[in-house]
Structure formats: C-alpha cells, structure tokens
C-alpha cells in the first residue's frame, strides 16, 4: 500500500517584472497556510518518508515548513517539477525508487491539480494555495501507480 500527498505550494508573492517567477517567495499569509497544513498533517499522523518538490523558492519554502513541523522527513528536489504538467509529475512519481510508502509531492498549478484529478477514483480537484489531498493506492511500488487508482483519505484546504 502506498500513500501520496499532493500539495500545491502556499500563497506566494505576486508576479512582477523585478523578480523572476522562480524566485517568488511565500507571503506572510502563505507561511501561515503552510504551517496550518503541517499542523493538520501532524494531527492526522501523516508523516511522509520523502518529500519531493520543485526547486522554486515558494515550493522549497512550503516543503521546508512541513519538514520543520514533521522532523525526519527526507527531501529532494527536481527541476523537472517546476511548473510541470501532469505527465511530467507522473513520470517523477513512477520513477521513485525510495522504500518509503508515504511520499509528498509539492508542486505548482495547474499540474498538481491535474495530477490529483487524474489519480482520483472519484472526483476532480482544483487545489488552492497550500491545499493538499492524501491518496492511497493498492500498490507495492510507485511504478504501479496509474490514473484512476487513488482513493482519497483526506483533503485539506487552509
């Protein structure tokens, strides 16, 4: 049995011409949202063994907040996750070789919402900033996870 937590990064600074999109940071509200998600995860005993995230500043900060509240989570980043679509996110998930049965993926919209919708066995998703959905899969490896197999365990909206 595998569990996957899909997380959209928390609220970030608005886009502007003086800062590259990749460097946009979380706002104070975004930091609070990420802290609320981390507290919810702790309350629901959801501690990923591995957190994979985009290396953009806002996803790195969101993942860092989760690790701060849930110490001991290993993290990794992949540039391919930056503004990735569903196909790229699925490829990253299916490529995981980690032994952890619980993984979190912190990424960007629209790809992260597309992935949640595609993996769900029952409904569409449009994840707001810092929203997260935890799915379970009747699989022994990440390579076996396919569209339509995910059973929602919980959904968090800050």
C-alpha positions as CSV (number, residue, x, y, z in Angstrom):
1,X,0.0,0.0,0.0
2,X,1.3,3.4,-1.0
3,X,0.1,6.9,0.1
4,X,0.8,10.0,-1.8
5,X,0.2,13.6,-0.5
6,X,-0.2,16.1,-3.3
7,X,0.5,19.7,-2.1
8,X,0.2,22.9,-4.0
9,X,2.7,25.5,-2.7
10,X,1.3,28.1,-0.3
11,X,0.5,31.7,-1.3
12,X,3.4,33.4,-2.9
13,X,4.3,37.0,-3.8
14,X,2.5,38.3,-6.9
15,X,4.4,38.2,-10.2
16,X,6.4,41.3,-11.0
17,X,9.0,42.2,-13.5
18,X,11.7,42.8,-11.0
19,X,11.9,39.2,-9.7
20,X,12.0,36.0,-11.7
21,X,9.0,33.7,-11.2
22,X,11.3,31.0,-9.9
23,X,12.4,33.3,-7.1
24,X,9.0,34.3,-5.8
25,X,8.8,33.7,-2.0
26,X,5.9,32.9,0.3
27,X,4.0,35.8,1.7
28,X,3.3,36.0,5.5
29,X,-0.1,34.6,4.7
30,X,1.5,31.8,2.7
31,X,3.8,30.9,5.6
32,X,0.7,30.7,7.9
33,X,-1.1,28.5,5.4
34,X,1.9,26.1,5.2
35,X,2.1,26.0,9.0
36,X,-1.6,25.1,9.2
37,X,-1.1,22.3,6.6
38,X,1.9,20.9,8.6
39,X,-0.2,21.0,11.8
40,X,-3.1,19.2,10.1
41,X,-0.7,16.6,8.8
42,X,0.8,16.1,12.3
43,X,-2.7,15.9,13.8
44,X,-3.7,13.2,11.2
45,X,-0.4,11.3,11.7
46,X,0.7,11.9,8.1
47,X,4.5,12.0,8.1
48,X,5.9,11.4,4.6
49,X,9.1,9.4,4.5
50,X,10.1,11.5,1.5
51,X,9.1,15.0,0.2
52,X,9.8,15.7,-3.4
53,X,9.5,19.3,-4.5
54,X,10.2,21.8,-7.3
55,X,13.3,23.8,-6.5
56,X,11.4,27.1,-6.9
57,X,11.6,29.3,-3.8
58,X,7.9,29.0,-2.9
59,X,7.8,25.2,-3.2
60,X,11.1,24.9,-1.3
61,X,9.7,27.1,1.5
62,X,6.4,25.1,1.6
63,X,8.3,21.8,1.8
64,X,10.7,23.3,4.4
65,X,7.7,24.3,6.7
66,X,6.4,20.7,6.5
67,X,9.8,19.3,7.5
68,X,10.1,21.8,10.4
69,X,6.9,20.5,11.9
70,X,7.5,16.9,10.9
71,X,11.2,16.4,11.5
72,X,12.9,13.4,10.0
73,X,11.3,13.6,6.5
74,X,13.9,13.2,3.8
75,X,13.6,15.8,1.0
76,X,14.6,16.0,-2.6
77,X,14.1,18.5,-5.4
78,X,13.8,18.1,-9.2
79,X,13.9,20.9,-11.7
80,X,11.6,19.0,-13.9
81,X,8.8,19.6,-11.3
82,X,9.0,23.4,-11.9
83,X,5.6,24.3,-13.5
84,X,5.3,20.7,-14.6
85,X,2.2,19.2,-16.2
86,X,0.5,16.0,-15.2
87,X,2.6,13.8,-17.5
88,X,5.9,15.1,-16.0
89,X,4.7,14.8,-12.4
90,X,3.5,11.2,-13.1
91,X,6.9,10.4,-14.6
92,X,8.6,11.7,-11.5
93,X,6.3,9.7,-9.2
94,X,6.6,6.5,-11.2
95,X,10.4,7.0,-11.2
96,X,10.7,7.0,-7.4
97,X,12.9,4.1,-6.1
98,X,12.5,5.1,-2.5
99,X,11.4,2.5,0.0
100,X,9.1,5.0,1.7
101,X,5.4,4.0,1.5
102,X,4.3,7.7,2.2
103,X,5.6,10.4,-0.2
104,X,4.6,14.0,-0.5
105,X,4.9,15.9,-3.8
106,X,5.0,19.7,-3.6
107,X,4.5,21.5,-6.9
108,X,2.6,24.1,-8.9
109,X,-0.7,24.6,-10.6
110,X,-2.1,23.6,-13.0
111,X,-0.1,20.4,-13.0
112,X,-0.6,19.4,-9.3
113,X,-4.4,19.8,-9.7
114,X,-4.3,17.9,-13.0
115,X,-2.5,15.1,-11.2
116,X,-4.9,15.0,-8.3
117,X,-7.8,14.8,-10.7
118,X,-6.2,12.1,-12.9
119,X,-5.2,9.9,-9.9
120,X,-8.6,10.2,-8.2
121,X,-11.0,7.3,-8.5
122,X,-14.0,9.7,-8.0
123,X,-13.7,13.4,-8.5
124,X,-12.0,16.5,-10.0
125,X,-9.7,18.8,-8.0
126,X,-8.7,22.4,-8.2
127,X,-6.1,22.9,-5.4
128,X,-5.9,26.3,-3.9
129,X,-2.6,27.5,-2.5
130,X,-1.5,25.2,0.4
131,X,-4.3,22.8,-0.3
132,X,-3.4,19.1,-0.1
133,X,-5.0,15.8,-0.8
134,X,-3.8,12.4,0.5
135,X,-4.4,9.3,-1.7
136,X,-3.9,5.7,-1.0
137,X,-3.0,3.2,-3.7
138,X,-3.2,-0.6,-3.6
139,X,0.3,-0.9,-5.0
140,X,3.7,-2.3,-3.8
141,X,5.8,0.1,-5.9
142,X,5.5,3.7,-7.2
143,X,5.9,2.3,-10.7
144,X,2.5,0.6,-10.4
145,X,0.6,3.8,-9.6
146,X,-1.7,4.7,-12.5
147,X,-4.5,7.2,-13.2
148,X,-7.9,6.5,-11.5
149,X,-6.4,4.3,-8.8
150,X,-6.2,6.9,-5.9
151,X,-8.6,6.6,-3.0
152,X,-8.9,9.9,-1.2
153,X,-8.1,9.6,2.5
154,X,-8.4,13.3,3.3
155,X,-8.4,16.8,1.7
156,X,-7.0,19.9,3.4
157,X,-8.0,23.4,2.5
158,X,-6.4,26.2,4.6
